[in-house]
Amino acid sequence: MPTPESPTTPDRNGPLIELRGVSKRFGALEVLRAVDVVFEKGKTTVIIGESGSGKSVLLKHLIGLLRPDSGEIYFHGRRIDQLKEYEMVEIRRRFGFLFQGGALFDSLTVAENIAFPLVEHTHEPRDKIEQTVAEKLRMVGLDGLQQRKPAELSGGQRKRVALARAIALDPEIVLYDEPTTGLDPVRSDVIDELIRKLQHEINVTGIVVTHDMKSAFKVADRIVMLKHGTFVADGTPDYFRTTDDAQVRRFVDGHAGEEDLAALND
């Protein structure tokens, strides 16, 4: 009989992703400290925190790019942190990942970039792949740019092409690593609108790492805050707007703490 720790079939009624006691260090640096967190299907969760608090490291654990030193990671109730690399391939197909810099292939056209995961992971005929590429580009408002190279695009357009590639395989969940970094406020708002569009139109679950509180408040159903490798706050956007918790207020309002200012005098 299967146990909750090692089910033979996915649990479709439980949380989409669950981390139990996940810790990770690099040498003497402890980046994640016994993290417990659950991500619910169909919701957008925003992870905030200072640089170096473990946000991007946590994202990479969700798709097996990093493995925890201790703790457990579950996807649909199935433990995945101990799966072999070939077993992770099918899991990763159900995730999209928007990298901070977009990570487009400079030598490929827009169409070829978006088609890349389809060519690698499916046996669809060329005409079907072309239809899918056009569909994904329409979703991000860029249909017609198929033959452009990344160098011919603006920063905002490159992010949107990267997002089209992230959803090429119709993932259940998209991980966004600093999706608005390097963009002006208008282009940032376009990305935020796309995150909301994917959630509402095709029920994509989102996990967003960002320093941009305007973006966080716009896209989040829930916000969690990492500090020194552990979660110190978890609530709705309204909670983060109104809380009196000093460490949360300093981050949300962008105010340096005494220890930060003291370092200027060292």
C-alpha positions in Angstrom: 0.0 0.0 0.0 1.5 3.4 -0.9 2.3 5.8 1.9 1.8 9.6 1.8 5.5 10.0 1.4 5.7 7.8 -1.8 2.3 7.6 -3.6 2.1 5.6 -6.8 -0.3 8.1 -8.3 -0.3 11.9 -8.0 -2.5 13.6 -5.4 -4.7 15.9 -7.5 -6.6 17.2 -4.4 -3.6 18.3 -2.3 -1.2 21.2 -2.8 0.5 21.5 -6.1 3.9 21.9 -4.6 5.1 21.3 -1.0 8.5 21.8 0.6 9.1 20.2 4.0 12.2 21.1 6.0 14.3 22.0 2.9 17.8 23.2 3.6 20.6 24.1 1.3 24.1 25.4 1.8 27.0 26.2 -0.4 30.2 25.7 1.6 29.8 27.7 4.8 26.9 29.7 3.5 23.5 28.4 4.5 21.1 29.7 1.9 17.8 27.8 2.9 17.1 26.8 6.5 14.5 24.1 7.0 12.0 25.8 4.7 8.3 24.7 4.9 6.0 26.1 2.3 3.0 25.0 0.2 2.0 26.4 -3.2 -1.7 26.0 -4.2 -2.9 25.3 -7.7 -4.2 28.2 -9.8 -2.8 30.9 -7.5 0.1 33.3 -8.0 2.5 33.4 -5.1 5.2 36.2 -5.0 8.4 35.5 -3.1 10.1 38.7 -1.9 13.3 39.2 0.2 16.7 40.9 0.2 19.4 39.9 -2.3 20.9 36.6 -1.2 18.0 35.5 0.9 17.5 32.3 -1.1 14.7 33.2 -3.5 16.2 32.1 -6.8 17.8 29.1 -5.1 14.4 28.0 -3.9 13.0 28.2 -7.5 15.8 26.0 -8.8 14.9 23.4 -6.2 11.3 23.1 -7.5 12.5 21.8 -10.9 15.5 19.8 -9.7 18.2 22.2 -11.0 19.4 22.1 -7.4 18.8 19.3 -4.8 18.3 19.9 -1.1 20.9 18.9 1.4 18.0 17.8 3.6 14.2 18.0 3.5 11.6 16.8 0.9 9.9 18.3 -2.1 6.6 17.1 -3.4 4.7 17.8 -6.7 1.1 16.7 -6.7 1.9 14.6 -3.6 4.8 12.8 -5.3 8.2 13.2 -3.8 10.5 14.5 -6.5 13.8 15.6 -4.8 15.2 12.1 -5.0 14.2 11.3 -8.6 16.9 10.4 -11.1 17.7 12.9 -13.8 15.8 11.0 -16.5 12.7 10.8 -14.2 12.8 14.6 -13.8 12.3 15.2 -17.5 8.6 14.5 -17.4 8.2 16.7 -14.3 10.0 19.6 -15.8 7.8 19.5 -18.9 4.9 20.6 -16.6 6.9 23.7 -15.6 7.7 26.8 -17.5 10.6 29.0 -16.4 11.1 32.6 -17.2 14.7 33.3 -16.5 15.8 36.7 -15.2 17.7 37.6 -18.4 15.3 35.8 -20.7 18.0 33.3 -21.8 17.0 33.4 -25.5 19.4 31.8 -28.0 20.9 34.7 -29.9 21.6 32.7 -33.0 18.0 31.5 -33.4 15.0 33.5 -34.6 12.0 34.3 -32.3 10.1 31.4 -33.9 13.0 29.0 -33.4 13.4 30.0 -29.8 9.8 29.3 -29.0 9.8 26.1 -31.0 12.9 24.8 -29.2 11.1 23.0 -26.3 8.5 21.6 -28.8 11.2 20.2 -31.0 13.1 18.8 -28.0 10.1 17.2 -26.2 7.4 16.4 -28.7 7.0 14.7 -32.1 4.6 17.4 -33.5 4.9 18.0 -37.2 6.4 21.3 -38.4 3.1 22.9 -39.4 1.6 22.1 -35.9 4.7 23.6 -34.2 4.4 26.7 -36.4 0.7 27.1 -35.3 1.7 26.7 -31.7 4.5 29.3 -32.0 2.0 31.8 -33.6 -0.6 31.1 -30.8 1.9 31.7 -28.0 3.2 34.9 -29.7 -0.4 36.1 -30.0 -0.8 35.5 -26.3 2.1 37.9 -25.5 1.1 40.3 -28.3 4.0 39.7 -30.6 2.6 37.6 -33.5 4.4 38.6 -36.7 7.9 38.8 -35.2 8.7 35.2 -35.9 11.7 35.9 -38.1 13.4 38.5 -35.9 16.5 37.7 -34.0 16.7 38.6 -30.2 19.2 41.4 -31.0 16.5 43.1 -33.1 14.0 43.2 -30.1 13.6 45.6 -27.3 14.2 44.4 -23.7 10.5 44.2 -23.1 9.9 42.2 -26.3 12.7 39.8 -25.4 11.0 39.1 -22.0 7.7 38.5 -23.8 9.3 36.1 -26.3 11.0 34.3 -23.4 7.6 34.0 -21.7 6.0 32.7 -24.9 8.7 30.0 -24.9 8.1 29.2 -21.2 4.4 28.4 -22.0 5.1 26.5 -25.3 4.4 23.2 -23.7 1.3 24.4 -21.9 2.8 24.0 -18.4 0.7 23.8 -15.2 3.0 26.2 -13.4 5.3 29.0 -14.5 8.3 30.1 -12.4 9.2 33.8 -12.9 12.7 34.9 -11.8 12.7 38.7 -11.5 10.4 39.1 -14.6 10.5 42.9 -14.6 14.2 43.5 -13.9 15.8 45.9 -16.3 12.5 47.1 -17.8 11.0 50.6 -17.6 7.7 51.0 -15.6 5.5 50.7 -18.7 7.1 47.5 -20.0 7.1 46.1 -16.4 3.4 46.7 -16.3 3.0 44.8 -19.6 4.8 41.8 -18.0 2.6 42.0 -14.9 -0.6 42.0 -17.1 0.7 38.9 -19.0 1.2 37.1 -15.7 -2.3 37.9 -14.7 -3.6 36.9 -18.1 -2.0 33.5 -18.0 -3.5 32.9 -14.6 -7.0 33.9 -15.5 -7.3 32.6 -19.1 -5.4 29.3 -18.9 -5.3 28.7 -15.1 -1.5 28.8 -14.9 -0.1 28.6 -11.4 2.6 31.2 -10.9 5.5 31.6 -8.5 7.2 34.9 -8.9 10.5 36.0 -7.4 10.8 39.8 -7.4 12.2 42.9 -5.7 9.5 45.0 -7.4 6.8 45.7 -4.8 4.5 47.4 -7.3 4.6 44.3 -9.5 4.2 42.1 -6.4 1.1 43.9 -5.3 -0.4 43.7 -8.8 0.0 40.0 -9.6 0.0 38.3 -6.2 -2.8 36.3 -4.6 -0.3 35.7 -1.8 3.1 37.1 -0.8 5.8 35.3 1.2 9.0 36.9 2.5 12.4 35.1 2.8 15.0 36.4 5.1 18.3 34.6 6.0 17.0 31.5 4.3 13.7 31.1 6.1 10.1 32.5 5.7 9.4 35.4 8.0 6.0 36.6 6.7 3.2 35.0 4.7 -0.1 36.7 3.8 -2.2 38.5 1.3 -1.1 41.7 -0.5 -3.3 43.7 1.9 -1.4 42.2 4.8 1.9 43.4 3.4 0.5 46.8 2.7 -0.7 47.4 6.2 1.4 45.2 8.6 3.4 46.9 11.4 6.1 44.1 11.4 9.3 46.1 11.3 11.3 43.9 9.0 8.5 43.6 6.5 7.8 47.3 6.5 11.5 48.1 5.9 11.5 45.9 2.8 8.2 47.0 1.4 8.8 50.7 2.0 12.5 50.4 0.9 14.0 51.8 4.1 17.5 50.8 5.2 17.8 49.3 8.7 20.2 50.4 11.4 22.6 47.5 10.5 22.6 48.6 6.9 23.4 52.2 7.8 26.0 51.2 10.4 27.9 49.3 7.6 28.4 52.6 5.8 30.5 53.9 8.7 32.7 50.8 8.9 
